[in-house]
Amino acid sequence: MYQFFKNIFLTKGFNRTLIYDSLNSKIHFLPNDLYNQLLLNNFMVDKKNNEVFEFLNKKGLLQEISDDLVDCFIDLDDEIQIPYDIATLVFELSGSSSKNLYKLKNQNILQYNFIFADYTSLKSIELFVDFINECESDTIELTFLNGFVYSKHLFELIKSVKKIILLNNFAGIKIDDPSINKNRYINPWNDIHFRLSINFINYLESLKHHTYFNKKVFINKDCEIKNSQETKEIYGNLNNDNQFDIATVLKKPTFKKLWNIKKEDTLVCQDCEFRRLCVDNRLPVKMKNNWAHKEECNYNPYISKWSHEDGFRSLKELDIITEKGYLEMNKEEISLITNELWKG
């Protein structure tokens, strides 16, 4: 008999089932009609199931195993422990905020993402480089947004930094980095990549948490402390704290209110096959018994189409309504539309 390797996970969507190969960071799809068969995890080489077997085996998802060894392979632990108060601190660099960087030293923070969205003075760059040289994080992320003014001083000074540096360029300008082949990695972002994160830690985290808001802190150019760039509530200001302590911020009652909102509890998202791999910065809105979003996603799980693909139709165009706290849709009509889009 054949079984899935233990690093293979299934997520059932509205139309299709996503098969996640966590070892190779790959995803595959099969129709929902096969979901129950996949759950049985017992594949035989026979004429009836030969097409499914051949597909799974060709993708390297199956292992041949004798009956007496079936129970010898235990499931992977789906618990994830992040031994840090904060997994990601997003810091918007400015003249004011850079002077307060030293206050973040010795805080229990896993990684930093520095945002450049304006002109950055040489002094601010020097303070920034001093900080990343001294902080314990092995990887530093730099995000360039519209408004960023290119500075050769920045790339000259980070040339000697002995850390992995990830560059996210949303500024619409060419980045001339002399160390691009040394310890740099430029993320080839497009809209799909930006929303999906095909890694195992993200997959496990999504089981119990919101993968965007969980264990995140955002400090803007005015030194205001928030959960994220998208949230409105302010929980302090670095300018006012000579002895800043991140643990004090986390104790404030509402700071973590978005951390544990799962996709399974969110309308539309709960029907999406990508929900365990999605990093979604839209603010969830509390409904009667669940959550929803005011803005539509760029993927529609009811027709399995991304917004850039031919045939895409929005929830509004399909008359799918979530405002009342539950989904209203004409499943028969949507089924006809989906079949027409995917026929042949």
C-alpha positions, 0 to 999 in steps of 0.5 A, a space after each residue: 500500500 501507499 500513504 502520504 508522507 507525514 509532511 503532506 497536509 490537506 486543506 479543503 476549499 469550496 471547489 477544490 482541495 489544496 495539498 501542501 508539501 511542507 518539505 518542498 514548499 509546494 502546493 497541488 490541487 485536486 477536486 473536492 470529490 476526492 477529499 474523502 478518499 485522500 483522507 483515508 490515506 490508503 492508496 492502492 495500485 488498481 485501475 479504479 484509482 490509477 489516475 489519482 495514484 499516478 498524480 500523487 506518486 509523480 509529485 513525490 507525495 506518496 511512500 510505499 509502506 508495508 501493513 506491519 509498519 503503518 503505525 510506526 510513522 507518527 504525525 508531525 506535531 502541529 503545535 508551534 512555539 515562538 519563544 519571543 514576545 514579538 515575532 516581528 517588529 516593523 519600524 518606520 525609519 525617520 529622524 525622530 524614530 531613529 534616535 529611539 532605536 537604542 531603546 529596542 535593545 535587549 527586547 525579546 524580539 525575533 526579527 525586524 522589518 525597517 520601512 523606508 518611505 521618505 528621505 533618510 538623513 545620513 545620521 538616521 542611516 548611521 543610527 540604523 546601521 549601528 542598531 542592526 549590527 548590535 541586535 541579535 537578529 540574524 536576518 533584517 528586512 528592509 522595505 522601500 515604499 513610495 516616497 523612498 529617496 535612494 541613498 548610496 550611503 545606505 547601501 555603502 554602510 550596510 555593505 559590512 553588515 554580517 547578516 542576511 538582509 531581505 529587500 522588499 522594493 515597492 518604491 518603483 525605483 531601481 535599487 543599486 546595491 553593490 552587495 546584491 550577490 553577497 548577503 542580500 535577497 530581493 523578494 520578487 513580490 507580486 500580489 499573489 506572493 505578497 498574500 501567500 506565504 508557503 512555509 511550514 511555520 506559517 501553516 502551523 501558526 494559522 491553526 490558532 492565530 492570525 498570521 499577520 497580526 499575531 506577535 507583531 508590533 508597529 512603530 511609525 515615524 512619529 514613534 507611536 506604538 501600534 499592533 500593525 500599520 493598519 490598526 488605529 489604536 495607539 499604545 504608547 510613544 517611544 519619545 515618552 519612554 526612557 525605559 521602554 519595555 515591550 512586555 508592558 505594551 503587551 499587557 494592555 488589554 486590547 493590544 492582542 485582540 486580533 492575534 487569535 482570529 483564525 481564518 476558519 472563523 472568518 466568512 469567505 476565508 473559511 471556504 478558501 483552500 489557501 486559508 492556512 497559507 495566507 498572510 492577510 493585512 485586511 482588518 477583520 470586523 466582528 459579526 454576530 458569531 464570526 468575523 468578516 472583511 469589508 474589503 474583498 480579497 484578490 482571490 475568489 474561492 467560489 470560482 477559484 480565480 485570482 483577480 488578474 486571471 481571465 474570468 475573475 468575478 468579485 463577490 459583489 458581481 456574484 451577489 455573495 453577501 456577508 454584511 448580515 454575519 452569514 453568507 448569502 449566495 446562490 450555490 447553483 448559479 455559482 456552480 454553473 459559472 465555475 463549470 463554465 469558467 473551467 470547462 475543457 
